[in-house]
Amino acid sequence: MASIIFKPNLPPGSPDFSILPWGYSLNDWSDDNPHIEQIQHGISRHPVKFVNIEGTLFVLKELPENHAQEEYDLLRQMHELGLPCVRPLGYASIESGSQLTSILFTYFLEASIPYRSLYISQAFEQYRYHLLDAISGLLVQLHLNGYFWGDCSLSNILFRRDAGALQAYLVDAETAEFHLPPLSPVLRYHDLEIMQENIHGELTDLQANEQIKFRFPMNETGVYIQHRYRNLWEEITREETFTDTELFRVEERIRVLNNLGFSVKDIELKHASQGNSLKLRIFVSDRNFHRNQLMEITGLYAEDRQAQQMMNEIYEIKAMLSHDNFSNITLDAVAYHWLEHIFKPVITRLKIHIENKKTSIVETADLHELYCQVLEHKWYLSERAQHDVGHQAAVEDFIQRFG
């Protein structure tokens, strides 16, 4: 066998990946290896393995020489900008005789779902439009930040449940390119064309293999994503003109964007050509507004819609306390009360149930998603009872019904 040289470029404290069988292509690694885990995933043009080292799951992708470093650099840039993508760890070069390859190391995206699992699931009808909306939102975020994907497809996206909806994450950046943001109309249109062609091909494949058990409007899917993309792009990038007596419209505009999950990076106000009129242009940074807000006051890290539901609950408690002679109570104090006396007891009860019994309510083991489901169930029970039933009663009934 030819001598093997494994040259990793990984941050300090990374696991010792040298213990893996680098003398073979990833396709030839034995599934009996104690570090290999079988995880459902999309189709990949390159060999991929899931490796568990010291209790952490990593994804390894084998690429031609130097390609792993290029993809790592792009993923690192995206991750630092707060874009939804897999988190890169590093890369390595492999020399096996005269053969040169490279390996990309990324962290496994926990609680994620590949598209095939969603499409063949009986619950797909519930998630169909959430899935398509998530793809359009991901493309908008990439294009706003100057990234041309070049290979948007269902196989290159993972999904996470997010308060009844879905959040899309980029998995493969091999064909991506960075340009000065925002991306030009020509490249945006080209990316949408590629997306539509790729998704139609993947759905045709699923249908040919009889994995889609119901009638599905395949020809409408790409068109729908493009339509949602254009509406979202227009909402984010449009300029408004108003008079200097209508400055309240700036706050209204920011609230609309925040409700879509976007954080506002900068605001540009300048005089228009029509006398006293002003032109408003807003620049957004990422789609993590509620997530960042929740993180700042509680330390919890959730998906953005989940965080929005939790923040809404915190604001409702603050309004109630302010009405009950606590008019000066701060949002930080309310958040601490919510975390200690509401959120943690519900999560503790769910954990106890999960540990004692394998249950249908934990398909993703995402406790934040389960908490949001308990909130929805609490609303349902309270509506039926015509009074607030409380979180503990809601979680007990939720477990009894769905556990």
PyMOL commands that set and color helices and strands:
alter all, ss='L'
color gray80, all
select helices_A, chain A and resi 17-19+26-28+67-80+115-119+124-144+154-156+185-208+218-237+248-259+289-298+304-323+331-356+360-362+367-385+391-402
alter helices_A, ss='H'
color red, helices_A
select strands_A, chain A and resi 4-9+36-37+48-53+56-64+88-96+99-107+112-114+147-148+157-162+165-170+177-178+240-243+264-271+277-284
alter strands_A, ss='S'
color yellow, strands_A
deselect
rebuild
show_as cartoon
